[in-house]
Amino acid sequence: MSLSLVGNFEEATGKWTYSLSGEVDIANAHDLREELENAYRKQAADIEIDASGLRYIDSTGLGTIIGVLGEMRENGHRIMLKDVRDNVKKLLKITNLDKVLC
Amino acid sequence: MSDVIKLIVPGKPEYVGTVRLTVSSVANKVGFDIEAIEDIKVAVSEACSNIICHGGASSEKNNDYYVICTISEDSLEIVVEDEGAGFHLENYTAPDMEALNEGGMGIFIIRALMDEVVVNSVINQGTCIRMKKYKKSEA
């Protein structure tokens, strides 16, 4: 199950932009956490994630995003998921996370 | 008569995706639509993750868990169970989504996606998550 997370800090907009694709579950959620935490440590700013290529995510993956977001919210920063597929959107809705992440 | 497919899976995170693919193939064979197959995939994956998180501590037993799919004409029942450490089911409460906690969402998600869900867990004996989804009847 592959996960790809590619991104950089955009000076112009002052935020991190990432493209997340593949599948996120218990096997690779820690990779997602590591990447996002490292980015935020390097430059504390909002993180925008293009999720159009994200085929699957479960509660482990969502929990990871929430965990990173928890630290960011202390500084008033956000994580935003963009172009989320319908199946992922359904999960965000069930868990009420659509209100926080979309 | 029902057909039964049984998997014995090592209790390691890297095999959850394998279970997910296998069960989605079974659900497809049963004739569920794409949305229902997605629901089943997520629910089974959550159950496996739960078992892996709460399972391994019982060292004298093996670390494997079992996924049993029972195919009926109108439904698919999936049981995910182990003989691991188990957890205190009475301590489980539905997560407070406003609180943005990292954990505790798995069982909540399974209950939202499947038609029938029964969770049993006994300390040092294991956990059993039994879930069932019915095929929508043709209108």
gemmi code that builds the backbone of each chain (N, CA, C; Angstrom):
import gemmi

chains = {
    "A": [
        ("MET", (0.861, -1.190, 0.000), (0.000, 0.000, 0.000), (0.890, 1.229, 0.000)),
        ("SER", (0.860, 2.001, -1.029), (1.796, 3.110, -1.139), (1.154, 4.432, -0.737)),
        ("LEU", (2.013, 5.273, -0.217), (1.589, 6.617, 0.179), (2.604, 7.584, -0.409)),
        ("SER", (2.126, 8.638, -1.039), (3.037, 9.644, -1.560), (2.633, 11.009, -1.022)),
        ("LEU", (3.584, 11.703, -0.426), (3.320, 13.032, 0.108), (4.440, 13.954, -0.363)),
        ("VAL", (4.104, 14.840, -1.275), (5.113, 15.727, -1.850), (4.662, 17.158, -1.624)),
        ("GLY", (5.584, 18.014, -1.163), (5.162, 19.392, -0.944), (6.310, 20.331, -0.712)),
        ("ASN", (5.994, 21.612, -0.630), (7.001, 22.624, -0.340), (6.363, 23.864, 0.282)),
        ("PHE", (7.208, 24.713, 0.826), (6.701, 25.941, 1.429), (6.636, 27.025, 0.361)),
        ("GLU", (5.488, 27.602, 0.211), (5.311, 28.660, -0.795), (5.481, 30.019, -0.137)),
        ("GLU", (6.558, 30.683, -0.493), (6.834, 31.997, 0.103), (5.702, 32.981, -0.211)),
        ("ALA", (5.193, 32.915, -1.432), (4.196, 33.894, -1.889), (2.934, 33.866, -1.030)),
        ("THR", (2.471, 32.646, -0.704), (1.220, 32.528, 0.059), (1.482, 32.332, 1.552)),
        ("GLY", (2.723, 32.023, 1.890), (3.079, 31.831, 3.296), (2.510, 30.559, 3.893)),
        ("LYS", (2.345, 29.533, 3.067), (1.849, 28.255, 3.609), (2.504, 27.060, 2.907)),
        ("TRP", (2.408, 25.917, 3.586), (2.886, 24.669, 3.003), (1.809, 24.138, 2.052)),
        ("THR", (2.225, 23.702, 0.870), (1.261, 23.027, -0.006), (1.781, 21.627, -0.299)),
        ("TYR", (0.904, 20.664, -0.057), (1.284, 19.257, -0.246), (0.316, 18.573, -1.199)),
        ("SER", (0.807, 17.549, -1.848), (-0.054, 16.664, -2.614), (0.042, 15.269, -1.980)),
        ("LEU", (-1.105, 14.772, -1.507), (-1.138, 13.468, -0.824), (-1.867, 12.478, -1.709)),
        ("SER", (-1.208, 11.362, -2.021), (-1.882, 10.359, -2.853), (-1.585, 8.950, -2.363)),
        ("GLY", (-2.437, 8.026, -2.804), (-2.289, 6.631, -2.394), (-3.227, 6.285, -1.255)),
        ("GLU", (-2.756, 5.427, -0.347), (-3.582, 4.949, 0.747), (-2.876, 5.195, 2.088)),
        ("VAL", (-3.621, 5.671, 3.075), (-3.052, 5.885, 4.408), (-3.773, 4.981, 5.390)),
        ("ASP", (-3.023, 4.116, 6.066), (-3.610, 3.288, 7.126), (-2.582, 3.071, 8.229)),
        ("ILE", (-2.837, 2.097, 9.080), (-1.987, 1.854, 10.247), (-0.534, 1.543, 9.858)),
        ("ALA", (-0.336, 1.068, 8.614), (1.010, 0.677, 8.183), (1.892, 1.875, 7.858)),
        ("ASN", (1.286, 2.996, 7.453), (2.141, 4.102, 7.015), (1.744, 5.467, 7.595)),
        ("ALA", (0.779, 5.488, 8.511), (0.335, 6.773, 9.066), (1.494, 7.523, 9.739)),
        ("HIS", (2.461, 6.761, 10.307), (3.586, 7.439, 10.979), (4.451, 8.211, 9.982)),
        ("ASP", (4.503, 7.750, 8.711), (5.267, 8.492, 7.692), (4.625, 9.856, 7.442)),
        ("LEU", (3.291, 9.843, 7.401), (2.536, 11.076, 7.191), (2.804, 12.047, 8.345)),
        ("ARG", (2.743, 11.506, 9.565), (2.977, 12.350, 10.749), (4.374, 12.970, 10.722)),
        ("GLU", (5.363, 12.127, 10.416), (6.746, 12.586, 10.426), (6.948, 13.738, 9.442)),
        ("GLU", (6.420, 13.563, 8.230), (6.592, 14.573, 7.191), (5.932, 15.897, 7.590)),
        ("LEU", (4.674, 15.816, 8.064), (3.949, 17.039, 8.415), (4.575, 17.720, 9.635)),
        ("GLU", (4.984, 16.908, 10.621), (5.606, 17.498, 11.815), (6.936, 18.170, 11.473)),
        ("ASN", (7.735, 17.509, 10.616), (9.018, 18.102, 10.215), (8.810, 19.415, 9.483)),
        ("ALA", (7.818, 19.426, 8.591), (7.530, 20.643, 7.826), (7.159, 21.767, 8.782)),
        ("TYR", (6.270, 21.450, 9.722), (5.780, 22.493, 10.623), (6.891, 23.002, 11.544)),
        ("ARG", (7.796, 22.081, 11.912), (8.910, 22.488, 12.759), (9.851, 23.433, 11.999)),
        ("LYS", (9.995, 23.132, 10.692), (10.878, 23.945, 9.852), (10.297, 25.344, 9.674)),
        ("GLN", (8.983, 25.376, 9.442), (8.307, 26.653, 9.215), (6.874, 26.537, 9.731)),
        ("ALA", (6.574, 27.203, 10.817), (5.227, 27.134, 11.390), (4.273, 27.962, 10.525)),
        ("ALA", (3.408, 27.258, 9.808), (2.463, 27.926, 8.902), (1.315, 26.968, 8.601)),
        ("ASP", (0.262, 27.498, 7.973), (-0.848, 26.636, 7.536), (-0.331, 25.568, 6.566)),
        ("ILE", (-1.020, 24.417, 6.567), (-0.673, 23.342, 5.622), (-1.893, 23.033, 4.770)),
        ("GLU", (-1.732, 23.175, 3.465), (-2.824, 22.865, 2.540), (-2.478, 21.584, 1.783)),
        ("ILE", (-3.390, 20.633, 1.828), (-3.100, 19.328, 1.210), (-4.069, 19.050, 0.075)),
        ("ASP", (-3.522, 18.875, -1.134), (-4.342, 18.446, -2.266), (-4.560, 16.934, -2.112)),
        ("ALA", (-5.821, 16.548, -1.830), (-6.115, 15.136, -1.552), (-6.809, 14.455, -2.729)),
        ("SER", (-6.685, 15.051, -3.914), (-7.398, 14.476, -5.074), (-6.889, 13.073, -5.412)),
        ("GLY", (-5.636, 12.784, -5.030), (-5.086, 11.463, -5.321), (-5.163, 10.496, -4.141)),
        ("LEU", (-5.808, 10.954, -3.064), (-5.912, 10.101, -1.869), (-7.078, 9.126, -2.052)),
        ("ARG", (-6.735, 7.878, -2.292), (-7.765, 6.862, -2.584), (-8.408, 6.323, -1.320)),
        ("TYR", (-7.657, 6.320, -0.228), (-8.145, 5.670, 0.993), (-7.446, 6.249, 2.217)),
        ("ILE", (-8.210, 6.499, 3.259), (-7.616, 6.860, 4.557), (-8.536, 6.306, 5.637)),
        ("ASP", (-7.952, 5.828, 6.747), (-8.804, 5.318, 7.833), (-8.587, 6.153, 9.098)),
        ("SER", (-9.125, 5.698, 10.213), (-9.079, 6.513, 11.430), (-7.645, 6.725, 11.914)),
        ("THR", (-6.757, 5.785, 11.585), (-5.356, 5.957, 11.982), (-4.759, 7.169, 11.264)),
        ("GLY", (-5.050, 7.269, 9.961), (-4.557, 8.403, 9.172), (-5.195, 9.705, 9.611)),
        ("LEU", (-6.506, 9.666, 9.819), (-7.204, 10.876, 10.257), (-6.708, 11.293, 11.638)),
        ("GLY", (-6.481, 10.306, 12.513), (-5.972, 10.590, 13.854), (-4.611, 11.274, 13.794)),
        ("THR", (-3.794, 10.842, 12.828), (-2.480, 11.446, 12.646), (-2.609, 12.923, 12.278)),
        ("ILE", (-3.500, 13.206, 11.338), (-3.688, 14.603, 10.909), (-4.199, 15.441, 12.081)),
        ("ILE", (-5.131, 14.859, 12.839), (-5.685, 15.564, 13.996), (-4.592, 15.831, 15.048)),
        ("GLY", (-3.713, 14.846, 15.214), (-2.613, 14.992, 16.175), (-1.701, 16.150, 15.817)),
        ("VAL", (-1.331, 16.223, 14.525), (-0.464, 17.321, 14.069), (-1.219, 18.650, 14.187)),
        ("LEU", (-2.486, 18.623, 13.795), (-3.306, 19.835, 13.854), (-3.413, 20.369, 15.291)),
        ("GLY", (-3.471, 19.455, 16.260), (-3.585, 19.848, 17.657), (-2.459, 20.773, 18.080)),
        ("GLU", (-1.230, 20.436, 17.641), (-0.083, 21.293, 17.960), (-0.167, 22.623, 17.217)),
        ("MET", (-0.644, 22.545, 15.957), (-0.680, 23.752, 15.124), (-1.716, 24.757, 15.609)),
        ("ARG", (-2.822, 24.209, 16.144), (-3.927, 25.104, 16.541), (-3.549, 26.019, 17.702)),
        ("GLU", (-2.558, 25.541, 18.492), (-2.081, 26.402, 19.591), (-1.509, 27.709, 19.052)),
        ("ASN", (-1.006, 27.653, 17.800), (-0.447, 28.862, 17.176), (-1.422, 29.481, 16.172)),
        ("GLY", (-2.641, 28.964, 16.153), (-3.643, 29.525, 15.233), (-3.508, 29.061, 13.797)),
        ("HIS", (-2.771, 27.956, 13.579), (-2.606, 27.458, 12.210), (-3.565, 26.321, 11.914)),
        ("ARG", (-3.776, 26.064, 10.613), (-4.761, 25.062, 10.179), (-4.148, 24.043, 9.213)),
        ("ILE", (-4.818, 22.894, 9.103), (-4.566, 21.961, 7.990), (-5.838, 21.939, 7.168)),
        ("MET", (-5.717, 22.147, 5.859), (-6.881, 22.116, 4.972), (-6.715, 21.026, 3.924)),
        ("LEU", (-7.739, 20.194, 3.786), (-7.742, 19.170, 2.735), (-8.566, 19.693, 1.561)),
        ("LYS", (-7.971, 19.644, 0.365), (-8.681, 20.141, -0.829), (-8.945, 19.005, -1.816)),
        ("ASP", (-10.021, 19.148, -2.576), (-10.364, 18.181, -3.636), (-10.404, 16.741, -3.116)),
        ("VAL", (-11.150, 16.563, -2.040), (-11.254, 15.256, -1.396), (-12.217, 14.364, -2.191)),
        ("ARG", (-11.847, 13.119, -2.400), (-12.735, 12.171, -3.105), (-13.963, 11.844, -2.259)),
        ("ASP", (-15.010, 11.378, -2.919), (-16.291, 11.143, -2.242), (-16.176, 10.156, -1.084)),
        ("ASN", (-15.403, 9.061, -1.275), (-15.316, 8.052, -0.213), (-14.605, 8.601, 1.026)),
        ("VAL", (-13.609, 9.450, 0.786), (-12.896, 10.076, 1.906), (-13.791, 11.124, 2.559)),
        ("LYS", (-14.530, 11.860, 1.715), (-15.453, 12.882, 2.223), (-16.479, 12.249, 3.168)),
        ("LYS", (-16.949, 11.055, 2.805), (-17.936, 10.361, 3.640), (-17.380, 10.102, 5.046)),
        ("LEU", (-16.132, 9.669, 5.092), (-15.491, 9.377, 6.382), (-15.295, 10.658, 7.201)),
        ("LEU", (-14.930, 11.729, 6.511), (-14.750, 13.013, 7.205), (-16.071, 13.484, 7.792)),
        ("LYS", (-17.144, 13.223, 7.050), (-18.463, 13.645, 7.503), (-18.899, 12.841, 8.738)),
        ("ILE", (-18.704, 11.515, 8.676), (-19.076, 10.639, 9.795), (-18.378, 11.087, 11.077)),
        ("THR", (-17.107, 11.444, 10.942), (-16.308, 11.790, 12.125), (-16.387, 13.285, 12.454)),
        ("ASN", (-17.169, 14.027, 11.668), (-17.340, 15.477, 11.885), (-16.079, 16.263, 11.552)),
        ("LEU", (-15.090, 15.597, 10.973), (-13.832, 16.289, 10.712), (-13.904, 17.177, 9.478)),
        ("ASP", (-14.979, 17.024, 8.690), (-15.139, 17.905, 7.526), (-15.209, 19.370, 7.967)),
        ("LYS", (-15.777, 19.594, 9.142), (-15.905, 20.973, 9.623), (-14.550, 21.576, 9.990)),
        ("VAL", (-13.610, 20.709, 10.316), (-12.298, 21.195, 10.759), (-11.290, 21.217, 9.609)),
        ("LEU", (-11.410, 20.230, 8.702), (-10.351, 20.040, 7.699), (-10.724, 20.479, 6.282)),
        ("CYS", (-12.006, 20.732, 6.017), (-12.400, 21.066, 4.630), (-12.827, 22.535, 4.503)),
    ],
    "B": [
        ("MET", (-27.254, -22.469, 1.486), (-26.092, -22.605, 2.359), (-25.094, -21.471, 2.119)),
        ("SER", (-24.431, -21.038, 3.180), (-23.493, -19.920, 3.067), (-22.104, -20.423, 2.682)),
        ("ASP", (-21.398, -19.604, 1.919), (-19.984, -19.876, 1.667), (-19.161, -19.107, 2.682)),
        ("VAL", (-18.053, -19.720, 3.126), (-17.220, -19.078, 4.146), (-15.775, -18.990, 3.649)),
        ("ILE", (-15.202, -17.812, 3.795), (-13.783, -17.608, 3.459), (-13.065, -17.214, 4.737)),
        ("LYS", (-11.995, -17.944, 5.081), (-11.267, -17.663, 6.327), (-9.828, -17.256, 6.016)),
        ("LEU", (-9.407, -16.192, 6.656), (-8.018, -15.749, 6.518), (-7.339, -15.811, 7.886)),
        ("ILE", (-6.103, -16.272, 7.894), (-5.272, -16.176, 9.115), (-4.197, -15.143, 8.804)),
        ("VAL", (-4.172, -14.067, 9.580), (-3.342, -12.916, 9.223), (-2.346, -12.612, 10.343)),
        ("PRO", (-1.071, -12.431, 10.017), (-0.121, -12.016, 11.059), (-0.529, -10.643, 11.602)),
        ("GLY", (-0.438, -10.465, 12.899), (-0.868, -9.207, 13.515), (0.102, -8.063, 13.303)),
        ("LYS", (0.362, -7.781, 12.041), (1.308, -6.711, 11.697), (0.599, -5.690, 10.814)),
        ("PRO", (0.890, -4.393, 11.014), (0.205, -3.345, 10.249), (0.295, -3.525, 8.737)),
        ("GLU", (1.404, -4.054, 8.243), (1.593, -4.105, 6.787), (0.627, -5.051, 6.069)),
        ("TYR", (-0.086, -5.906, 6.817), (-1.014, -6.831, 6.156), (-2.465, -6.351, 6.172)),
        ("VAL", (-2.721, -5.197, 6.804), (-4.094, -4.681, 6.834), (-4.581, -4.370, 5.409)),
        ("GLY", (-3.688, -3.826, 4.603), (-4.038, -3.527, 3.211), (-4.385, -4.786, 2.425)),
        ("THR", (-3.707, -5.878, 2.720), (-3.972, -7.157, 2.058), (-5.378, -7.652, 2.410)),
        ("VAL", (-5.738, -7.539, 3.703), (-7.087, -7.934, 4.138), (-8.125, -7.054, 3.441)),
        ("ARG", (-7.830, -5.756, 3.380), (-8.759, -4.804, 2.762), (-9.040, -5.176, 1.308)),
        ("LEU", (-7.964, -5.477, 0.579), (-8.116, -5.847, -0.836), (-8.899, -7.144, -0.984)),
        ("THR", (-8.586, -8.113, -0.128), (-9.250, -9.416, -0.205), (-10.742, -9.281, 0.068)),
        ("VAL", (-11.074, -8.551, 1.145), (-12.486, -8.418, 1.524), (-13.241, -7.605, 0.479)),
        ("SER", (-12.591, -6.608, -0.109), (-13.292, -5.832, -1.135), (-13.557, -6.700, -2.364)),
        ("SER", (-12.671, -7.623, -2.646), (-12.897, -8.564, -3.745), (-14.074, -9.495, -3.433)),
        ("VAL", (-14.163, -9.935, -2.179), (-15.285, -10.791, -1.757), (-16.604, -10.007, -1.870)),
        ("ALA", (-16.588, -8.752, -1.394), (-17.806, -7.921, -1.430), (-18.252, -7.677, -2.865)),
        ("ASN", (-17.280, -7.503, -3.736), (-17.586, -7.325, -5.159), (-18.243, -8.578, -5.731)),
        ("LYS", (-17.710, -9.718, -5.336), (-18.241, -11.013, -5.785), (-19.688, -11.197, -5.302)),
        ("VAL", (-19.958, -10.720, -4.079), (-21.309, -10.854, -3.519), (-22.304, -9.979, -4.284)),
        ("GLY", (-21.784, -8.887, -4.882), (-22.658, -8.042, -5.686), (-23.007, -6.704, -5.067)),
        ("PHE", (-22.220, -6.257, -4.087), (-22.441, -4.937, -3.502), (-22.036, -3.852, -4.496)),
        ("ASP", (-22.693, -2.665, -4.367), (-22.291, -1.548, -5.237), (-20.997, -0.924, -4.693)),
        ("ILE", (-20.472, 0.034, -5.462), (-19.137, 0.578, -5.143), (-19.130, 1.246, -3.772)),
        ("GLU", (-20.189, 1.979, -3.452), (-20.222, 2.684, -2.166), (-20.229, 1.686, -0.997)),
        ("ALA", (-21.016, 0.628, -1.150), (-21.076, -0.380, -0.090), (-19.728, -1.101, 0.058)),
        ("ILE", (-19.070, -1.356, -1.071), (-17.750, -2.008, -1.014), (-16.767, -1.118, -0.259)),
        ("GLU", (-16.822, 0.191, -0.529), (-15.963, 1.145, 0.195), (-16.250, 1.095, 1.697)),
        ("ASP", (-17.551, 1.062, 2.055), (-17.938, 0.998, 3.475), (-17.343, -0.251, 4.131)),
        ("ILE", (-17.479, -1.375, 3.447), (-16.991, -2.651, 3.992), (-15.466, -2.616, 4.149)),
        ("LYS", (-14.791, -2.062, 3.127), (-13.330, -1.942, 3.171), (-12.876, -1.157, 4.403)),
        ("VAL", (-13.520, 0.006, 4.610), (-13.124, 0.860, 5.735), (-13.409, 0.151, 7.060)),
        ("ALA", (-14.608, -0.453, 7.172), (-15.000, -1.100, 8.429), (-14.033, -2.236, 8.785)),
        ("VAL", (-13.688, -3.062, 7.804), (-12.786, -4.192, 8.062), (-11.388, -3.693, 8.426)),
        ("SER", (-10.945, -2.654, 7.734), (-9.640, -2.088, 8.016), (-9.584, -1.537, 9.444)),
        ("GLU", (-10.666, -0.869, 9.855), (-10.735, -0.334, 11.219), (-10.698, -1.481, 12.235)),
        ("ALA", (-11.418, -2.563, 11.939), (-11.447, -3.709, 12.852), (-10.047, -4.321, 12.980)),
        ("CYS", (-9.351, -4.477, 11.851), (-7.997, -5.047, 11.881), (-7.061, -4.143, 12.688)),
        ("SER", (-7.147, -2.837, 12.454), (-6.285, -1.895, 13.183), (-6.549, -1.998, 14.677)),
        ("ASN", (-7.836, -2.096, 15.029), (-8.213, -2.208, 16.442), (-7.612, -3.467, 17.061)),
        ("ILE", (-7.745, -4.578, 16.334), (-7.221, -5.864, 16.828), (-5.702, -5.792, 17.000)),
        ("ILE", (-5.027, -5.172, 16.030), (-3.562, -5.074, 16.107), (-3.153, -4.210, 17.303)),
        ("CYS", (-3.887, -3.100, 17.509), (-3.555, -2.192, 18.624), (-3.770, -2.853, 19.979)),
        ("HIS", (-4.834, -3.678, 20.083), (-5.186, -4.238, 21.396), (-4.774, -5.695, 21.556)),
        ("GLY", (-4.106, -6.239, 20.526), (-3.914, -7.682, 20.506), (-2.654, -8.214, 21.115)),
        ("GLY", (-1.497, -7.705, 20.669), (-0.228, -8.410, 20.797), (0.326, -8.662, 22.182)),
        ("ALA", (-0.249, -8.048, 23.211), (0.444, -8.075, 24.507), (0.499, -9.456, 25.170)),
        ("SER", (-0.307, -10.371, 24.684), (-0.334, -11.683, 25.321), (0.730, -12.572, 24.690)),
        ("SER", (1.919, -12.627, 25.312), (3.081, -13.180, 24.629), (3.030, -14.700, 24.465)),
        ("GLU", (2.312, -15.394, 25.326), (2.332, -16.862, 25.225), (1.460, -17.377, 24.069)),
        ("LYS", (0.638, -16.487, 23.546), (-0.190, -16.885, 22.406), (0.409, -16.311, 21.129)),
        ("ASN", (0.006, -16.857, 19.991), (0.558, -16.289, 18.758), (-0.117, -14.965, 18.454)),
        ("ASN", (0.479, -14.270, 17.509), (0.088, -12.906, 17.213), (-0.895, -12.830, 16.053)),
        ("ASP", (-1.307, -13.969, 15.512), (-2.199, -13.977, 14.356), (-3.603, -13.541, 14.754)),
        ("TYR", (-4.336, -13.032, 13.765), (-5.765, -12.827, 13.978), (-6.521, -13.422, 12.791)),
        ("TYR", (-7.824, -13.511, 12.933), (-8.612, -14.248, 11.954), (-9.675, -13.343, 11.332)),
        ("VAL", (-9.844, -13.465, 10.041), (-10.908, -12.729, 9.352), (-11.787, -13.766, 8.667)),
        ("ILE", (-13.047, -13.817, 9.060), (-13.948, -14.840, 8.533), (-15.109, -14.154, 7.810)),
        ("CYS", (-15.203, -14.388, 6.511), (-16.262, -13.776, 5.701), (-17.316, -14.840, 5.396)),
        ("THR", (-18.553, -14.576, 5.768), (-19.643, -15.500, 5.481), (-20.572, -14.858, 4.448)),
        ("ILE", (-20.631, -15.491, 3.304), (-21.384, -14.939, 2.176), (-22.774, -15.568, 2.144)),
        ("SER", (-23.783, -14.731, 2.297), (-25.161, -15.205, 2.166), (-25.785, -14.532, 0.950)),
        ("GLU", (-26.978, -14.963, 0.630), (-27.636, -14.430, -0.563), (-27.868, -12.919, -0.450)),
        ("ASP", (-28.253, -12.488, 0.763), (-28.623, -11.079, 0.925), (-27.644, -10.278, 1.766)),
        ("SER", (-26.540, -10.898, 2.193), (-25.641, -10.164, 3.105), (-24.227, -10.730, 3.099)),
        ("LEU", (-23.335, -9.934, 3.685), (-21.967, -10.385, 3.931), (-21.663, -10.125, 5.405)),
        ("GLU", (-21.286, -11.188, 6.113), (-20.890, -11.023, 7.513), (-19.386, -11.213, 7.611)),
        ("ILE", (-18.740, -10.296, 8.331), (-17.293, -10.411, 8.513), (-16.987, -10.394, 10.008)),
        ("VAL", (-16.227, -11.391, 10.430), (-15.792, -11.462, 11.830), (-14.278, -11.269, 11.842)),
        ("VAL", (-13.812, -10.322, 12.642), (-12.373, -10.127, 12.831), (-12.102, -10.421, 14.299)),
        ("GLU", (-11.273, -11.433, 14.566), (-11.062, -11.807, 15.975), (-9.642, -12.282, 16.240)),
        ("ASP", (-9.246, -12.174, 17.481), (-7.929, -12.667, 17.877), (-8.022, -13.325, 19.247)),
        ("GLU", (-6.884, -13.847, 19.699), (-6.808, -14.427, 21.044), (-5.799, -13.624, 21.855)),
        ("GLY", (-5.829, -12.306, 21.656), (-4.814, -11.438, 22.254), (-5.213, -10.888, 23.602)),
        ("ALA", (-4.652, -9.714, 23.904), (-4.787, -9.133, 25.236), (-6.186, -8.605, 25.528)),
        ("GLY", (-6.921, -8.225, 24.474), (-8.252, -7.663, 24.679), (-8.195, -6.268, 25.286)),
        ("PHE", (-9.361, -5.666, 25.455), (-9.410, -4.350, 26.093), (-10.690, -4.251, 26.909)),
        ("HIS", (-10.727, -3.252, 27.784), (-11.893, -3.062, 28.661), (-13.010, -2.397, 27.861)),
        ("LEU", (-13.918, -3.204, 27.358), (-15.001, -2.703, 26.518), (-15.876, -1.701, 27.280)),
        ("GLU", (-16.020, -1.953, 28.587), (-16.884, -1.060, 29.374), (-16.300, 0.349, 29.483)),
        ("ASN", (-15.004, 0.459, 29.182), (-14.387, 1.793, 29.229), (-14.563, 2.558, 27.920)),
        ("TYR", (-15.078, 1.827, 26.902), (-15.215, 2.481, 25.597), (-16.420, 3.414, 25.582)),
        ("THR", (-16.158, 4.635, 25.170), (-17.268, 5.577, 24.944), (-17.091, 6.165, 23.550)),
        ("ALA", (-18.204, 6.510, 22.924), (-18.116, 7.122, 21.600), (-17.275, 8.389, 21.703)),
        ("PRO", (-16.407, 8.611, 20.704), (-15.495, 9.755, 20.798), (-16.240, 11.087, 20.720)),
        ("ASP", (-15.702, 12.061, 21.440), (-16.221, 13.421, 21.352), (-15.496, 14.101, 20.193)),
        ("MET", (-16.194, 14.213, 19.052), (-15.540, 14.703, 17.841), (-15.086, 16.165, 17.977)),
        ("GLU", (-15.745, 16.904, 18.850), (-15.354, 18.305, 19.027), (-13.981, 18.393, 19.712)),
        ("ALA", (-13.660, 17.343, 20.482), (-12.422, 17.384, 21.261), (-11.188, 17.078, 20.414)),
        ("LEU", (-11.391, 16.610, 19.188), (-10.296, 16.279, 18.273), (-9.258, 15.340, 18.887)),
        ("ASN", (-9.742, 14.208, 19.437), (-8.821, 13.204, 19.947), (-8.320, 12.332, 18.810)),
        ("GLU", (-7.074, 11.870, 18.955), (-6.477, 11.066, 17.886), (-7.083, 9.671, 17.793)),
        ("GLY", (-7.422, 9.091, 18.930), (-7.851, 7.696, 18.931), (-9.330, 7.533, 19.189)),
        ("GLY", (-9.771, 6.278, 19.208), (-11.142, 5.986, 19.611), (-12.179, 6.086, 18.518)),
        ("MET", (-11.745, 6.396, 17.284), (-12.709, 6.589, 16.201), (-13.099, 5.286, 15.504)),
        ("GLY", (-12.262, 4.253, 15.640), (-12.433, 3.031, 14.853), (-13.795, 2.367, 15.005)),
        ("ILE", (-14.170, 2.036, 16.239), (-15.439, 1.344, 16.488), (-16.616, 2.238, 16.073)),
        ("PHE", (-16.478, 3.527, 16.354), (-17.505, 4.498, 15.971), (-17.736, 4.458, 14.452)),
        ("ILE", (-16.653, 4.422, 13.682), (-16.747, 4.401, 12.223), (-17.378, 3.084, 11.742)),
        ("ILE", (-16.969, 1.958, 12.342), (-17.531, 0.657, 11.952), (-19.049, 0.672, 12.147)),
        ("ARG", (-19.478, 1.207, 13.295), (-20.922, 1.230, 13.594), (-21.673, 2.125, 12.608)),
        ("ALA", (-21.014, 3.170, 12.130), (-21.678, 4.085, 11.185), (-21.805, 3.461, 9.792)),
        ("LEU", (-20.898, 2.555, 9.450), (-20.842, 2.061, 8.068), (-21.529, 0.712, 7.854)),
        ("MET", (-21.660, -0.095, 8.908), (-22.219, -1.435, 8.746), (-23.630, -1.502, 9.340)),
        ("ASP", (-24.426, -2.472, 8.901), (-25.822, -2.559, 9.362), (-25.931, -3.171, 10.755)),
        ("GLU", (-25.110, -4.171, 11.040), (-25.121, -4.793, 12.375), (-23.680, -4.924, 12.854)),
        ("VAL", (-23.442, -4.528, 14.089), (-22.080, -4.623, 14.641), (-22.156, -5.112, 16.092)),
        ("VAL", (-21.366, -6.134, 16.399), (-21.267, -6.599, 17.790), (-19.780, -6.669, 18.140)),
        ("VAL", (-19.402, -6.020, 19.231), (-17.999, -6.038, 19.660), (-17.921, -6.726, 21.017)),
        ("ASN", (-17.045, -7.714, 21.116), (-16.795, -8.373, 22.399), (-15.296, -8.380, 22.656)),
        ("SER", (-14.922, -8.108, 23.868), (-13.504, -8.179, 24.206), (-13.360, -8.640, 25.649)),
        ("VAL", (-12.504, -9.637, 25.833), (-12.264, -10.144, 27.186), (-10.763, -10.078, 27.430)),
        ("ILE", (-10.386, -9.466, 28.562), (-8.973, -9.303, 28.886), (-8.281, -10.666, 28.915)),
        ("ASN", (-7.150, -10.756, 28.208), (-6.312, -11.954, 28.083), (-6.975, -13.109, 27.335)),
        ("GLN", (-8.154, -12.875, 26.769), (-8.771, -13.927, 25.940), (-8.940, -13.487, 24.497)),
        ("GLY", (-9.149, -12.202, 24.295), (-9.214, -11.738, 22.924), (-10.378, -10.821, 22.625)),
        ("THR", (-10.384, -10.379, 21.373), (-11.401, -9.441, 20.905), (-12.085, -10.038, 19.677)),
        ("CYS", (-13.390, -9.807, 19.574), (-14.139, -10.286, 18.411), (-15.045, -9.150, 17.923)),
        ("ILE", (-14.841, -8.744, 16.684), (-15.679, -7.699, 16.087), (-16.470, -8.352, 14.944)),
        ("ARG", (-17.785, -8.417, 15.123), (-18.654, -9.101, 14.157), (-19.503, -8.034, 13.474)),
        ("MET", (-19.442, -7.984, 12.153), (-20.188, -6.931, 11.437), (-20.870, -7.517, 10.206)),
        ("LYS", (-22.000, -6.916, 9.876), (-22.787, -7.466, 8.776), (-23.330, -6.333, 7.923)),
        ("LYS", (-23.313, -6.531, 6.622), (-23.943, -5.556, 5.718), (-24.894, -6.300, 4.788)),
        ("TYR", (-26.103, -5.731, 4.657), (-27.110, -6.332, 3.785), (-27.060, -5.677, 2.414)),
        ("LYS", (-27.316, -6.471, 1.409), (-27.439, -5.908, 0.063), (-28.743, -5.124, -0.006)),
        ("LYS", (-28.680, -3.971, -0.679), (-29.915, -3.204, -0.850), (-30.822, -3.995, -1.771)),
        ("SER", (-32.105, -4.092, -1.387), (-33.021, -4.810, -2.279), (-33.336, -3.938, -3.483)),
        ("GLU", (-33.505, -4.601, -4.625), (-33.808, -3.882, -5.870), (-35.147, -3.163, -5.724)),
        ("ALA", (-35.159, -1.875, -6.083), (-36.410, -1.106, -5.982), (-37.382, -1.525, -7.083)),
    ],
}
model = gemmi.Model(1)
for chain_id, residues in chains.items():
    chain = gemmi.Chain(chain_id)
    for i, (resn, *xyz) in enumerate(residues, 1):
        res = gemmi.Residue()
        res.name, res.seqid = resn, gemmi.SeqId(i, " ")
        for name, pos in zip(("N", "CA", "C"), xyz):
            atom = gemmi.Atom()
            atom.name, atom.element = name, gemmi.Element(name[0])
            atom.pos, atom.b_iso = gemmi.Position(*pos), 0.0
            res.add_atom(atom)
        chain.add_residue(res)
    model.add_chain(chain)
structure = gemmi.Structure()
structure.add_model(model)
structure.setup_entities()
